[in-house]
Amino acid sequence: MFRDRFWLSLALTLPIVFYSPMVQEWFGYTAPVVVGSDWIAPVLGTMVFEYGGAPFLRGAFQEARDASRG
């Protein structure tokens, strides 16, 4: 399960990094402008956070709940 989440998250991270303004500035390139290209990084970043981080977020909530009980 973690391996599959990792590979999909990695695949989604590549366009996030490619369209990142900071990375574009570092390497001196401009990513192609397509319809909605300003939204590629935030939307895919949210997907990576929710999908790739879901097991960790569930674990954190469980730990917080258990700590509050005892």
Secondary structure, 3 states (H helix, E strand, C coil): CHHHHHHHHHHHHHHHHHCCHHHHHHHCCCCCCCCCHHHHHHHHHHHHHHHHCHHHHHHHHHHHHHHHHC
